[in-house]
Amino acid sequence: MNSSIMTIIIVLCEAVRRGTPLLLGTTGEILNEKSGSLNLGVEGTMAVGAITGALLGLATSNLFLALLGAFVGGMFCGLIYAFLTITLKANQNVTGLAITIFGSGLCLFIGETLKDTKKFPSYTSEFYSEITGGGIPVLKDIPYIGQLLFSYNALVYIAILIALVVWIYITKTKSGLRMRASGENPASADSVGINVDAERYKNIVVGSGIMGLGGVYMALFINNGLWNTDWINGYGWIAVALVIFANWSSARAIGGSYVFGFLLALKSRMPSLASAFPSVLSWSTAIPTELFDALPFIVTMLVLIFSSIKKRKNSGAPTGLGLNYFREER
């Protein structure tokens, strides 16, 4: 019985670890979308955050610098997106896709070049211990509960804190109200003195920085700092769908991200679940592992289809989402 409980806890812990980059990507995208910008560049932004943060962190053996580098890398992508869509009035969908192509390509170019020249930095033993360790002292040693709630690295708790702070910012502050007004009805917001362009710039750039943190999590904590040609592996696209799943609420995104994290964890953890519960899950051994790879993306597609067919009465989607604001047409 104890071994079965431990198996469940291990799977849930893996779901939290896999869901954390999704939470960061989703939270950043919510800031973009609530201000009126449909940024489909999450995948590319996370990729830039991954390569800038990982290289800086591995070169300096400093986790803070890794996070700072990832945040700045994400902000750089957000600034490009904001300049093109707000200042130059480019199409938001096309620009977002361009950011994804640019960011993913830049990450691949830098990573492959450094790998070929054997200049890609690697962990020092101290930095590796810092990354693979973690947890809250004393509390993580509590049986069962300690491992489930208090055994994670710092970025897991930072991601939850960021999501809650963003939720408070959006729903409880005057700055958040101005941002929501810019996304709901930019013309009305402009008429009462709100600088719509500034609001969108601010939230796009900060939101993209948060996406960058999700990217460096993928690089350092999931891929162990080892170069991989596809560090992000579609997580950015799942984050876009998670915004809808969470109804544009970063607080709800916490649970939603861990649900998708559970789906992502099934490939590696289903055999142990089947061994722990043979009478219930023995059939799972006959399922091709490729299906578990595809499962999160299948669910993502179903979320998008369902949301398109059934419009929520209390949808959190901004009315002006995806629409550029032309002040002269006010």
C-alpha positions as YAML, in Angstrom:
chain: A
units: angstrom
residues:
- id: 1
  name: MET
  ca: [0.00, 0.00, 0.00]
- id: 2
  name: ASN
  ca: [2.79, 2.39, 0.88]
- id: 3
  name: SER
  ca: [4.58, 1.68, -2.39]
- id: 4
  name: SER
  ca: [1.39, 2.44, -4.30]
- id: 5
  name: ILE
  ca: [1.01, 5.76, -2.52]
- id: 6
  name: MET
  ca: [4.63, 6.61, -3.24]
- id: 7
  name: THR
  ca: [4.11, 5.80, -6.92]
- id: 8
  name: ILE
  ca: [1.17, 8.21, -7.06]
- id: 9
  name: ILE
  ca: [3.20, 10.91, -5.29]
- id: 10
  name: ILE
  ca: [6.12, 10.46, -7.69]
- id: 11
  name: VAL
  ca: [3.80, 10.81, -10.67]
- id: 12
  name: LEU
  ca: [2.17, 13.92, -9.21]
- id: 13
  name: CYS
  ca: [5.58, 15.44, -8.49]
- id: 14
  name: GLU
  ca: [6.58, 14.81, -12.09]
- id: 15
  name: ALA
  ca: [3.34, 16.47, -13.21]
- id: 16
  name: VAL
  ca: [4.28, 19.58, -11.20]
- id: 17
  name: ARG
  ca: [7.77, 19.67, -12.72]
- id: 18
  name: ARG
  ca: [6.46, 19.21, -16.25]
- id: 19
  name: GLY
  ca: [3.67, 21.72, -15.68]
- id: 20
  name: THR
  ca: [5.88, 24.52, -14.36]
- id: 21
  name: PRO
  ca: [7.18, 25.75, -17.75]
- id: 22
  name: LEU
  ca: [3.61, 25.61, -19.03]
- id: 23
  name: LEU
  ca: [2.52, 27.77, -16.11]
- id: 24
  name: LEU
  ca: [5.17, 30.38, -16.88]
- id: 25
  name: GLY
  ca: [4.37, 30.38, -20.60]
- id: 26
  name: THR
  ca: [0.63, 30.61, -19.93]
- id: 27
  name: THR
  ca: [0.98, 33.41, -17.37]
- id: 28
  name: GLY
  ca: [3.09, 35.45, -19.78]
- id: 29
  name: GLU
  ca: [0.60, 34.89, -22.60]
- id: 30
  name: ILE
  ca: [-2.30, 35.92, -20.35]
- id: 31
  name: LEU
  ca: [-0.59, 39.29, -19.79]
- id: 32
  name: ASN
  ca: [-0.24, 39.67, -23.56]
- id: 33
  name: GLU
  ca: [-3.82, 38.70, -24.34]
- id: 34
  name: LYS
  ca: [-5.55, 40.62, -21.55]
- id: 35
  name: SER
  ca: [-3.95, 43.78, -22.94]
- id: 36
  name: GLY
  ca: [-5.40, 42.95, -26.37]
- id: 37
  name: SER
  ca: [-2.44, 41.26, -28.11]
- id: 38
  name: LEU
  ca: [-2.77, 37.70, -29.41]
- id: 39
  name: ASN
  ca: [0.88, 36.68, -29.30]
- id: 40
  name: LEU
  ca: [1.45, 33.33, -31.01]
- id: 41
  name: GLY
  ca: [5.17, 33.66, -30.49]
- id: 42
  name: VAL
  ca: [5.26, 31.83, -27.14]
- id: 43
  name: GLU
  ca: [7.24, 28.89, -28.52]
- id: 44
  name: GLY
  ca: [9.92, 31.13, -30.02]
- id: 45
  name: THR
  ca: [10.04, 33.41, -27.00]
- id: 46
  name: MET
  ca: [10.55, 30.45, -24.68]
- id: 47
  name: ALA
  ca: [13.30, 29.19, -27.00]
- id: 48
  name: VAL
  ca: [15.19, 32.49, -26.83]
- id: 49
  name: GLY
  ca: [14.78, 32.55, -23.05]
- id: 50
  name: ALA
  ca: [16.08, 29.00, -22.91]
- id: 51
  name: ILE
  ca: [19.27, 29.63, -24.87]
- id: 52
  name: THR
  ca: [20.13, 33.00, -23.31]
- id: 53
  name: GLY
  ca: [19.38, 31.87, -19.77]
- id: 54
  name: ALA
  ca: [21.06, 28.48, -20.11]
- id: 55
  name: LEU
  ca: [24.24, 29.86, -21.64]
- id: 56
  name: LEU
  ca: [24.55, 32.60, -19.03]
- id: 57
  name: GLY
  ca: [23.75, 30.25, -16.17]
- id: 58
  name: LEU
  ca: [26.09, 27.49, -17.30]
- id: 59
  name: ALA
  ca: [28.90, 29.96, -18.04]
- id: 60
  name: THR
  ca: [28.66, 31.63, -14.62]
- id: 61
  name: SER
  ca: [27.25, 28.75, -12.51]
- id: 62
  name: ASN
  ca: [24.77, 31.28, -11.18]
- id: 63
  name: LEU
  ca: [21.05, 30.48, -11.16]
- id: 64
  name: PHE
  ca: [20.02, 34.10, -10.65]
- id: 65
  name: LEU
  ca: [21.94, 35.16, -13.76]
- id: 66
  name: ALA
  ca: [20.37, 32.28, -15.66]
- id: 67
  name: LEU
  ca: [16.89, 33.51, -14.74]
- id: 68
  name: LEU
  ca: [17.84, 37.12, -15.49]
- id: 69
  name: GLY
  ca: [19.25, 36.15, -18.89]
- id: 70
  name: ALA
  ca: [16.10, 34.20, -19.73]
- id: 71
  name: PHE
  ca: [13.86, 37.07, -18.66]
- id: 72
  name: VAL
  ca: [15.82, 39.59, -20.74]
- id: 73
  name: GLY
  ca: [15.84, 37.22, -23.72]
- id: 74
  name: GLY
  ca: [12.07, 36.87, -23.50]
- id: 75
  name: MET
  ca: [11.65, 40.63, -23.14]
- id: 76
  name: PHE
  ca: [13.72, 41.10, -26.31]
- id: 77
  name: CYS
  ca: [11.26, 38.95, -28.27]
- id: 78
  name: GLY
  ca: [8.33, 40.79, -26.67]
- id: 79
  name: LEU
  ca: [9.83, 44.13, -27.65]
- id: 80
  name: ILE
  ca: [10.16, 43.01, -31.27]
- id: 81
  name: TYR
  ca: [6.56, 41.78, -31.28]
- id: 82
  name: ALA
  ca: [5.27, 44.96, -29.64]
- id: 83
  name: PHE
  ca: [7.16, 47.24, -32.05]
- id: 84
  name: LEU
  ca: [5.83, 45.39, -35.09]
- id: 85
  name: THR
  ca: [2.21, 45.10, -33.95]
- id: 86
  name: ILE
  ca: [1.74, 48.33, -31.96]
- id: 87
  name: THR
  ca: [4.02, 50.83, -33.66]
- id: 88
  name: LEU
  ca: [4.01, 49.43, -37.20]
- id: 89
  name: LYS
  ca: [0.49, 47.91, -36.93]
- id: 90
  name: ALA
  ca: [1.54, 44.56, -38.37]
- id: 91
  name: ASN
  ca: [-0.87, 41.63, -38.27]
- id: 92
  name: GLN
  ca: [-0.68, 40.06, -34.80]
- id: 93
  name: ASN
  ca: [-1.09, 36.44, -35.92]
- id: 94
  name: VAL
  ca: [1.57, 36.65, -38.62]
- id: 95
  name: THR
  ca: [3.96, 38.51, -36.32]
- id: 96
  name: GLY
  ca: [3.54, 35.93, -33.56]
- id: 97
  name: LEU
  ca: [4.29, 33.10, -35.97]
- id: 98
  name: ALA
  ca: [7.33, 35.02, -37.19]
- id: 99
  name: ILE
  ca: [8.57, 35.34, -33.59]
- id: 100
  name: THR
  ca: [8.16, 31.59, -33.14]
- id: 101
  name: ILE
  ca: [10.17, 30.87, -36.29]
- id: 102
  name: PHE
  ca: [12.79, 33.48, -35.41]
- id: 103
  name: GLY
  ca: [13.18, 32.41, -31.78]
- id: 104
  name: SER
  ca: [13.29, 28.69, -32.49]
- id: 105
  name: GLY
  ca: [15.74, 29.24, -35.34]
- id: 106
  name: LEU
  ca: [17.98, 31.50, -33.26]
- id: 107
  name: CYS
  ca: [18.07, 28.97, -30.43]
- id: 108
  name: LEU
  ca: [18.91, 26.17, -32.86]
- id: 109
  name: PHE
  ca: [21.60, 28.21, -34.62]
- id: 110
  name: ILE
  ca: [23.38, 29.23, -31.42]
- id: 111
  name: GLY
  ca: [23.09, 25.79, -29.84]
- id: 112
  name: GLU
  ca: [24.29, 23.85, -32.89]
- id: 113
  name: THR
  ca: [27.14, 26.28, -33.52]
- id: 114
  name: LEU
  ca: [28.41, 26.01, -29.96]
- id: 115
  name: LYS
  ca: [28.00, 22.25, -30.01]
- id: 116
  name: ASP
  ca: [29.91, 21.87, -33.30]
- id: 117
  name: THR
  ca: [32.74, 24.06, -32.05]
- id: 118
  name: LYS
  ca: [32.67, 22.26, -28.69]
- id: 119
  name: LYS
  ca: [32.12, 25.55, -26.89]
- id: 120
  name: PHE
  ca: [28.72, 24.78, -25.35]
- id: 121
  name: PRO
  ca: [29.19, 25.27, -21.58]
- id: 122
  name: SER
  ca: [28.38, 22.50, -19.15]
- id: 123
  name: TYR
  ca: [27.47, 22.25, -15.49]
- id: 124
  name: THR
  ca: [30.03, 22.61, -12.79]
- id: 125
  name: SER
  ca: [29.46, 20.09, -10.02]
- id: 126
  name: GLU
  ca: [28.30, 22.87, -7.67]
- id: 127
  name: PHE
  ca: [25.80, 24.29, -10.16]
- id: 128
  name: TYR
  ca: [24.53, 20.81, -11.00]
- id: 129
  name: SER
  ca: [23.87, 20.19, -7.32]
- id: 130
  name: GLU
  ca: [22.04, 23.50, -7.07]
- id: 131
  name: ILE
  ca: [19.82, 22.66, -10.04]
- id: 132
  name: THR
  ca: [19.07, 19.04, -9.16]
- id: 133
  name: GLY
  ca: [18.65, 19.72, -5.45]
- id: 134
  name: GLY
  ca: [16.09, 21.98, -3.90]
- id: 135
  name: GLY
  ca: [13.12, 21.79, -1.66]
- id: 136
  name: ILE
  ca: [12.27, 23.49, 1.58]
- id: 137
  name: PRO
  ca: [14.45, 22.22, 4.45]
- id: 138
  name: VAL
  ca: [12.71, 20.22, 7.19]
- id: 139
  name: LEU
  ca: [9.32, 20.45, 5.45]
- id: 140
  name: LYS
  ca: [10.45, 18.30, 2.51]
- id: 141
  name: ASP
  ca: [11.26, 15.48, 4.97]
- id: 142
  name: ILE
  ca: [7.63, 15.15, 6.12]
- id: 143
  name: PRO
  ca: [6.38, 11.72, 4.97]
- id: 144
  name: TYR
  ca: [4.36, 11.86, 1.73]
- id: 145
  name: ILE
  ca: [3.22, 15.48, 2.08]
- id: 146
  name: GLY
  ca: [6.78, 16.77, 2.20]
- id: 147
  name: GLN
  ca: [7.72, 15.22, -1.12]
- id: 148
  name: LEU
  ca: [4.46, 16.24, -2.76]
- id: 149
  name: LEU
  ca: [4.48, 19.90, -1.67]
- id: 150
  name: PHE
  ca: [7.93, 20.95, -0.53]
- id: 151
  name: SER
  ca: [10.53, 19.02, -2.56]
- id: 152
  name: TYR
  ca: [10.82, 21.20, -5.69]
- id: 153
  name: ASN
  ca: [13.42, 23.62, -6.95]
- id: 154
  name: ALA
  ca: [12.96, 27.34, -6.39]
- id: 155
  name: LEU
  ca: [11.58, 28.08, -9.85]
- id: 156
  name: VAL
  ca: [8.51, 25.91, -9.22]
- id: 157
  name: TYR
  ca: [7.51, 28.14, -6.30]
- id: 158
  name: ILE
  ca: [8.53, 31.28, -8.19]
- id: 159
  name: ALA
  ca: [6.22, 30.26, -11.05]
- id: 160
  name: ILE
  ca: [3.27, 29.85, -8.69]
- id: 161
  name: LEU
  ca: [4.06, 33.17, -7.03]
- id: 162
  name: ILE
  ca: [4.29, 34.94, -10.40]
- id: 163
  name: ALA
  ca: [0.93, 33.49, -11.46]
- id: 164
  name: LEU
  ca: [-0.74, 34.69, -8.25]
- id: 165
  name: VAL
  ca: [0.87, 38.15, -8.46]
- id: 166
  name: VAL
  ca: [-0.27, 38.49, -12.08]
- id: 167
  name: TRP
  ca: [-3.81, 37.48, -11.07]
- id: 168
  name: ILE
  ca: [-3.84, 40.12, -8.31]
- id: 169
  name: TYR
  ca: [-2.41, 42.69, -10.72]
- id: 170
  name: ILE
  ca: [-5.04, 42.00, -13.37]
- id: 171
  name: THR
  ca: [-8.08, 41.76, -11.10]
- id: 172
  name: LYS
  ca: [-7.33, 43.93, -8.07]
- id: 173
  name: THR
  ca: [-5.19, 46.91, -9.11]
- id: 174
  name: LYS
  ca: [-5.76, 50.16, -10.98]
- id: 175
  name: SER
  ca: [-2.89, 49.35, -13.32]
- id: 176
  name: GLY
  ca: [-4.56, 46.04, -14.11]
- id: 177
  name: LEU
  ca: [-7.83, 47.83, -14.76]
- id: 178
  name: ARG
  ca: [-6.12, 50.12, -17.27]
- id: 179
  name: MET
  ca: [-4.57, 47.13, -18.94]
- id: 180
  name: ARG
  ca: [-7.91, 45.30, -19.17]
- id: 181
  name: ALA
  ca: [-9.58, 48.41, -20.55]
- id: 182
  name: SER
  ca: [-6.93, 48.58, -23.26]
- id: 183
  name: GLY
  ca: [-7.75, 45.03, -24.23]
- id: 184
  name: GLU
  ca: [-11.53, 45.25, -23.95]
- id: 185
  name: ASN
  ca: [-12.20, 48.58, -25.65]
- id: 186
  name: PRO
  ca: [-9.08, 50.54, -26.56]
- id: 187
  name: ALA
  ca: [-11.03, 53.47, -28.01]
- id: 188
  name: SER
  ca: [-12.96, 53.98, -24.78]
- id: 189
  name: ALA
  ca: [-9.79, 53.58, -22.74]
- id: 190
  name: ASP
  ca: [-8.07, 56.18, -24.90]
- id: 191
  name: SER
  ca: [-10.97, 58.59, -24.47]
- id: 192
  name: VAL
  ca: [-10.46, 58.64, -20.68]
- id: 193
  name: GLY
  ca: [-6.74, 59.29, -20.92]
- id: 194
  name: ILE
  ca: [-5.28, 55.79, -20.89]
- id: 195
  name: ASN
  ca: [-2.24, 55.40, -23.13]
- id: 196
  name: VAL
  ca: [-3.29, 52.20, -24.91]
- id: 197
  name: ASP
  ca: [-0.01, 51.71, -26.75]
- id: 198
  name: ALA
  ca: [2.01, 52.10, -23.54]
- id: 199
  name: GLU
  ca: [-0.20, 49.63, -21.69]
- id: 200
  name: ARG
  ca: [0.19, 47.07, -24.42]
- id: 201
  name: TYR
  ca: [3.94, 47.59, -24.72]
- id: 202
  name: LYS
  ca: [4.41, 47.17, -20.98]
- id: 203
  name: ASN
  ca: [2.39, 44.00, -20.64]
- id: 204
  name: ILE
  ca: [3.72, 42.37, -23.79]
- id: 205
  name: VAL
  ca: [7.34, 42.93, -22.79]
- id: 206
  name: VAL
  ca: [6.89, 41.78, -19.17]
- id: 207
  name: GLY
  ca: [4.70, 38.86, -20.21]
- id: 208
  name: SER
  ca: [7.29, 37.75, -22.75]
- id: 209
  name: GLY
  ca: [9.97, 37.92, -20.06]
- id: 210
  name: ILE
  ca: [7.92, 35.49, -17.97]
- id: 211
  name: MET
  ca: [7.69, 33.18, -21.00]
- id: 212
  name: GLY
  ca: [11.49, 33.30, -21.18]
- id: 213
  name: LEU
  ca: [11.65, 31.93, -17.62]
- id: 214
  name: GLY
  ca: [9.59, 28.97, -18.80]
- id: 215
  name: GLY
  ca: [12.17, 28.39, -21.52]
- id: 216
  name: VAL
  ca: [15.16, 28.32, -19.19]
- id: 217
  name: TYR
  ca: [13.28, 25.90, -16.94]
- id: 218
  name: MET
  ca: [13.01, 23.56, -19.93]
- id: 219
  name: ALA
  ca: [16.73, 23.93, -20.65]
- id: 220
  name: LEU
  ca: [18.15, 23.55, -17.14]
- id: 221
  name: PHE
  ca: [15.63, 21.56, -15.13]
- id: 222
  name: ILE
  ca: [14.02, 19.25, -17.71]
- id: 223
  name: ASN
  ca: [16.88, 18.83, -20.21]
- id: 224
  name: ASN
  ca: [19.59, 19.06, -17.51]
- id: 225
  name: GLY
  ca: [21.53, 21.76, -19.35]
- id: 226
  name: LEU
  ca: [22.40, 19.36, -22.17]
- id: 227
  name: TRP
  ca: [21.96, 20.74, -25.67]
- id: 228
  name: ASN
  ca: [18.85, 19.44, -27.39]
- id: 229
  name: THR
  ca: [17.73, 20.56, -30.84]
- id: 230
  name: ASP
  ca: [14.19, 21.02, -29.53]
- id: 231
  name: TRP
  ca: [14.38, 22.22, -25.95]
- id: 232
  name: ILE
  ca: [10.84, 23.65, -25.92]
- id: 233
  name: ASN
  ca: [9.22, 20.72, -27.74]
- id: 234
  name: GLY
  ca: [5.80, 22.29, -28.37]
- id: 235
  name: TYR
  ca: [5.25, 23.53, -24.81]
- id: 236
  name: GLY
  ca: [4.70, 27.06, -26.14]
- id: 237
  name: TRP
  ca: [1.76, 25.96, -28.26]
- id: 238
  name: ILE
  ca: [0.23, 24.09, -25.33]
- id: 239
  name: ALA
  ca: [0.56, 27.30, -23.29]
- id: 240
  name: VAL
  ca: [-1.48, 29.20, -25.89]
- id: 241
  name: ALA
  ca: [-4.30, 26.66, -25.54]
- id: 242
  name: LEU
  ca: [-3.95, 26.69, -21.74]
- id: 243
  name: VAL
  ca: [-4.89, 30.38, -21.73]
- id: 244
  name: ILE
  ca: [-8.30, 29.37, -23.03]
- id: 245
  name: PHE
  ca: [-8.45, 26.34, -20.73]
- id: 246
  name: ALA
  ca: [-7.81, 28.66, -17.76]
- id: 247
  name: ASN
  ca: [-10.32, 31.23, -19.04]
- id: 248
  name: TRP
  ca: [-7.62, 33.94, -19.12]
- id: 249
  name: SER
  ca: [-6.99, 33.61, -15.37]
- id: 250
  name: SER
  ca: [-3.42, 33.05, -14.20]
- id: 251
  name: ALA
  ca: [-4.74, 31.64, -10.90]
- id: 252
  name: ARG
  ca: [-6.71, 28.97, -12.75]
- id: 253
  name: ALA
  ca: [-3.70, 28.38, -14.96]
- id: 254
  name: ILE
  ca: [-1.88, 26.86, -11.97]
- id: 255
  name: GLY
  ca: [-4.23, 23.88, -11.88]
- id: 256
  name: GLY
  ca: [-4.55, 23.71, -15.67]
- id: 257
  name: SER
  ca: [-0.78, 23.61, -16.13]
- id: 258
  name: TYR
  ca: [-0.42, 20.71, -13.72]
- id: 259
  name: VAL
  ca: [-3.20, 18.80, -15.50]
- id: 260
  name: PHE
  ca: [-1.25, 19.10, -18.74]
- id: 261
  name: GLY
  ca: [1.94, 18.35, -16.82]
- id: 262
  name: PHE
  ca: [0.34, 15.09, -15.75]
- id: 263
  name: LEU
  ca: [-0.39, 14.24, -19.39]
- id: 264
  name: LEU
  ca: [3.23, 15.00, -20.28]
- id: 265
  name: ALA
  ca: [4.47, 12.81, -17.43]
- id: 266
  name: LEU
  ca: [2.46, 9.75, -18.44]
- id: 267
  name: LYS
  ca: [4.96, 8.49, -21.03]
- id: 268
  name: SER
  ca: [7.70, 7.96, -18.48]
- id: 269
  name: ARG
  ca: [5.50, 7.19, -15.48]
- id: 270
  name: MET
  ca: [2.72, 4.99, -16.88]
- id: 271
  name: PRO
  ca: [4.75, 1.76, -16.55]
- id: 272
  name: SER
  ca: [5.26, 2.38, -12.83]
- id: 273
  name: LEU
  ca: [1.56, 3.18, -12.44]
- id: 274
  name: ALA
  ca: [0.64, -0.02, -14.26]
- id: 275
  name: SER
  ca: [2.96, -2.00, -11.96]
- id: 276
  name: ALA
  ca: [1.49, -0.37, -8.84]
- id: 277
  name: PHE
  ca: [-2.13, -0.91, -9.96]
- id: 278
  name: PRO
  ca: [-2.11, -3.95, -12.29]
- id: 279
  name: SER
  ca: [-5.80, -4.72, -11.87]
- id: 280
  name: VAL
  ca: [-6.78, -1.26, -13.06]
- id: 281
  name: LEU
  ca: [-4.05, -0.19, -15.48]
- id: 282
  name: SER
  ca: [-2.68, -3.41, -16.95]
- id: 283
  name: TRP
  ca: [-4.24, -2.49, -20.30]
- id: 284
  name: SER
  ca: [-1.97, 0.55, -20.57]
- id: 285
  name: THR
  ca: [1.07, -1.62, -21.38]
- id: 286
  name: ALA
  ca: [-0.45, -2.35, -24.78]
- id: 287
  name: ILE
  ca: [-0.63, 1.37, -25.72]
- id: 288
  name: PRO
  ca: [2.19, 2.56, -28.00]
- id: 289
  name: THR
  ca: [4.43, 5.08, -26.25]
- id: 290
  name: GLU
  ca: [3.98, 7.40, -29.23]
- id: 291
  name: LEU
  ca: [0.38, 7.94, -28.15]
- id: 292
  name: PHE
  ca: [1.56, 9.33, -24.81]
- id: 293
  name: ASP
  ca: [3.82, 11.72, -26.72]
- id: 294
  name: ALA
  ca: [0.83, 12.93, -28.72]
- id: 295
  name: LEU
  ca: [-1.70, 12.96, -25.86]
- id: 296
  name: PRO
  ca: [-1.04, 16.53, -24.58]
- id: 297
  name: PHE
  ca: [-1.33, 17.89, -28.11]
- id: 298
  name: ILE
  ca: [-4.51, 15.90, -28.77]
- id: 299
  name: VAL
  ca: [-6.04, 17.39, -25.63]
- id: 300
  name: THR
  ca: [-4.79, 20.84, -26.73]
- id: 301
  name: MET
  ca: [-6.59, 20.42, -30.04]
- id: 302
  name: LEU
  ca: [-9.78, 19.29, -28.28]
- id: 303
  name: VAL
  ca: [-9.64, 22.35, -25.99]
- id: 304
  name: LEU
  ca: [-9.39, 24.65, -29.00]
- id: 305
  name: ILE
  ca: [-12.22, 22.87, -30.83]
- id: 306
  name: PHE
  ca: [-14.47, 22.86, -27.76]
- id: 307
  name: SER
  ca: [-13.82, 26.53, -27.03]
- id: 308
  name: SER
  ca: [-14.63, 27.44, -30.64]
- id: 309
  name: ILE
  ca: [-17.92, 25.54, -30.61]
- id: 310
  name: LYS
  ca: [-19.10, 26.50, -27.13]
- id: 311
  name: LYS
  ca: [-18.60, 30.14, -26.27]
- id: 312
  name: ARG
  ca: [-18.56, 30.72, -22.52]
- id: 313
  name: LYS
  ca: [-21.01, 33.22, -21.10]
- id: 314
  name: ASN
  ca: [-18.40, 34.44, -18.64]
- id: 315
  name: SER
  ca: [-15.42, 34.20, -20.95]
- id: 316
  name: GLY
  ca: [-12.35, 36.10, -19.84]
- id: 317
  name: ALA
  ca: [-11.29, 36.76, -23.42]
- id: 318
  name: PRO
  ca: [-10.88, 40.51, -24.11]
- id: 319
  name: THR
  ca: [-13.22, 41.91, -26.73]
- id: 320
  name: GLY
  ca: [-10.36, 43.59, -28.55]
- id: 321
  name: LEU
  ca: [-8.12, 40.52, -28.57]
- id: 322
  name: GLY
  ca: [-6.04, 40.30, -31.73]
- id: 323
  name: LEU
  ca: [-7.16, 43.68, -33.09]
- id: 324
  name: ASN
  ca: [-4.68, 46.48, -33.68]
- id: 325
  name: TYR
  ca: [-5.75, 49.88, -32.39]
- id: 326
  name: PHE
  ca: [-5.78, 52.75, -34.87]
- id: 327
  name: ARG
  ca: [-6.21, 55.91, -32.86]
- id: 328
  name: GLU
  ca: [-7.22, 58.01, -35.87]
- id: 329
  name: GLU
  ca: [-10.27, 55.77, -36.34]
- id: 330
  name: ARG
  ca: [-11.52, 56.38, -32.80]
...
